[in-house]
Amino acid sequence: MKLHDERRDYERAQLHRSILETNPFKQFESWFAAAKEAAVLPDPTAFTLATVNAARQPHQRVVLLKNFDTAGFIFYTNYDSQKGQDIAVNPLVSMHFAWLPLEQQVRIEGTIEKIDRAASEAYFQTRPRNSQLGALASQQSKVIGSRSELEAVYHDLTERYEGQDVPMPENWGGYRIKPDYFEFWQGGKYRLHDRFGYHKNTAGTWFIERLQP
């Protein structure tokens, strides 16, 4: 399949150093707010999480951002999943938001850690009941023979906990990504995209560099 003619120009906006926030968390907050307001994005919270296992094999998957502040970016998952196994041996991860209808991308790199169980419990209780049961039913990333097997477990748990609170799985909870690098990308005309990287120096101060496209 030849795709060399599949292209478009990027003319929506330009990103200038003069309008960037000095703090990358503030810059992300600004772009994220705009992404949420844009009707063209079905789920601006979705990002690609990249991890690397002990054999240095990279893995990627899409997860959903559930909270962020200056302490980091939080998502929830099964700790025994492939991503959890990768994180256990290598806490260096990368996030990537692709807001392509806005001609914007954000890349964030840093270290990852589990949040405390009480915070995970508090979030778990806000989830729809079917999502709670789904988390309990799934042994994420493990091999299973058929979908019907998984649905049988789900329905069994539905009956077991009828009229009761669904317990949070012991191996389920949140992670916090603590960034040390941000990159903001705005598509540009003639493929002259605007890219700015935020690095943190040894004193903990962020500095900004323009990158060539």
C-alpha positions in Angstrom: 0.0 0.0 0.0 1.6 3.3 -1.1 0.9 6.2 1.2 3.4 8.7 0.0 0.6 10.9 -1.4 -1.3 11.0 2.0 -0.3 14.4 3.4 -1.7 17.7 4.5 -0.2 21.0 5.4 -0.4 22.4 8.9 -1.7 26.0 9.0 -3.9 26.2 12.1 -1.5 28.2 14.3 2.1 29.0 15.2 3.7 28.6 18.6 6.0 31.5 19.7 8.4 31.5 22.6 6.9 34.8 23.8 3.5 33.1 24.5 4.8 30.1 26.3 4.3 29.7 30.1 7.6 29.5 32.0 6.3 26.5 33.9 5.5 23.5 31.7 2.7 22.3 33.9 1.0 25.7 33.3 1.6 25.3 29.5 0.1 21.8 29.6 -2.9 23.0 31.6 -3.5 25.7 29.0 -3.3 23.3 26.0 -5.3 20.7 27.8 -8.1 23.1 28.6 -8.3 24.1 25.0 -8.3 20.4 23.9 -11.2 19.6 26.2 -13.2 22.5 24.8 -12.5 21.5 21.2 -15.5 19.6 19.7 -13.1 17.7 17.3 -11.4 15.6 20.0 -13.3 12.6 21.3 -11.1 12.0 24.3 -8.3 14.5 25.1 -7.4 12.6 28.2 -6.1 9.7 26.1 -2.3 9.4 25.9 0.2 6.8 24.7 2.3 5.4 27.6 5.6 4.0 26.6 7.5 1.6 28.9 10.6 -0.6 28.5 11.0 -4.1 30.1 14.0 -5.8 31.5 15.0 -7.1 28.0 14.9 -3.5 26.7 11.8 -4.2 24.6 9.6 -1.1 24.4 5.8 -1.4 24.8 3.2 1.2 24.1 -0.5 1.4 24.9 -3.2 4.1 25.3 -4.3 4.9 28.8 -6.5 7.7 30.2 -5.2 10.6 32.3 -7.3 10.9 35.5 -5.6 13.8 37.3 -2.6 16.1 37.1 -0.9 18.8 39.1 2.6 20.0 39.7 3.4 16.7 41.5 2.7 14.7 38.3 0.2 12.9 36.0 -2.0 10.1 37.4 -3.6 7.1 35.7 -4.9 3.8 37.0 -4.3 0.2 36.0 -3.7 -3.3 37.0 -0.3 -3.5 38.6 0.3 -7.1 37.3 -0.3 -6.0 33.7 2.5 -5.8 31.1 2.9 -2.1 31.9 3.1 -2.8 35.6 5.7 -5.5 35.1 7.8 -3.1 32.9 7.5 -0.3 35.5 8.6 -2.6 38.3 12.0 -3.1 36.5 12.3 0.3 34.8 10.6 3.4 36.2 11.6 5.6 33.2 8.5 6.2 31.1 7.2 8.5 28.3 3.8 10.0 27.7 2.5 11.2 24.4 -0.7 13.2 23.7 -1.7 13.4 20.0 -4.3 16.1 19.6 -4.0 15.9 15.8 -7.2 17.9 14.8 -5.6 20.8 16.7 -2.2 20.1 15.1 -0.7 19.7 18.5 1.4 17.0 20.3 2.8 16.9 23.8 5.6 14.6 24.9 6.4 14.1 28.5 9.3 12.0 30.0 10.0 11.2 33.6 9.9 8.6 36.4 6.8 6.8 37.6 5.7 5.6 41.1 2.6 4.1 42.7 0.3 6.4 44.5 -0.8 5.4 48.0 -3.6 2.8 48.3 -6.0 5.2 50.1 -6.0 7.5 47.1 -6.5 4.6 44.7 -9.4 3.4 46.9 -11.0 6.8 46.8 -10.8 6.9 43.0 -12.0 3.3 42.6 -15.2 4.2 44.5 -16.0 6.9 42.0 -15.9 4.5 39.1 -19.2 3.1 37.5 -20.1 -0.2 39.1 -19.5 -2.1 35.8 -16.0 -0.6 35.6 -15.3 -1.8 39.1 -16.5 -5.3 38.3 -14.5 -5.2 35.1 -11.3 -4.4 37.0 -12.0 -7.2 39.4 -12.7 -9.7 36.6 -9.7 -9.0 34.4 -6.3 -10.4 35.0 -4.9 -7.8 32.6 -2.4 -9.0 30.0 -2.8 -12.7 30.9 -3.7 -15.2 28.1 -7.4 -16.3 28.0 -9.1 -18.8 25.7 -12.2 -16.8 24.7 -14.2 -13.7 25.5 -17.0 -15.9 26.9 -14.6 -17.1 29.6 -14.0 -13.5 30.7 -17.7 -12.6 30.5 -18.5 -15.6 32.7 -16.2 -14.4 35.4 -17.7 -10.9 35.1 -21.3 -12.2 35.5 -20.2 -14.4 38.4 -18.8 -11.4 40.2 -21.9 -9.4 39.4 -24.0 -12.0 41.2 -21.6 -12.4 44.1 -21.5 -8.7 44.9 -25.1 -7.9 44.2 -26.2 -5.4 46.9 -22.6 -5.0 48.1 -19.7 -2.7 47.5 -17.3 -4.0 44.9 -13.8 -4.4 46.5 -10.9 -2.8 44.8 -8.5 -5.6 43.6 -5.3 -5.9 45.6 -3.2 -5.5 42.5 -5.0 -2.5 41.1 -4.3 1.2 41.7 -2.8 4.5 40.5 0.6 5.6 39.1 2.0 9.1 39.1 4.4 10.1 36.4 6.9 12.8 37.7 8.2 14.7 34.6 11.7 15.9 34.0 11.1 16.8 30.3 8.2 18.3 28.3 7.9 19.0 24.6 5.2 21.0 22.9 4.7 20.6 19.2 2.6 22.8 17.0 2.2 21.8 13.3 3.6 24.4 10.9 3.3 25.4 7.3 5.9 23.8 4.9 6.6 21.2 7.7 8.4 23.9 9.6 6.8 22.8 12.9 7.2 24.7 16.1 8.8 22.6 18.9 9.8 23.7 22.3 11.4 21.5 25.0 11.4 22.2 28.7 14.3 20.8 30.7 14.9 20.9 34.4 18.4 21.8 35.6 20.1 20.5 38.7 18.6 23.4 40.7 15.1 22.3 39.8 14.5 25.3 37.5 12.9 24.7 34.1 14.5 26.2 31.0 13.1 26.3 27.5 14.7 25.6 24.1 13.3 25.8 20.6 14.0 22.6 18.6 14.2 22.3 14.9 11.3 20.4 13.3 
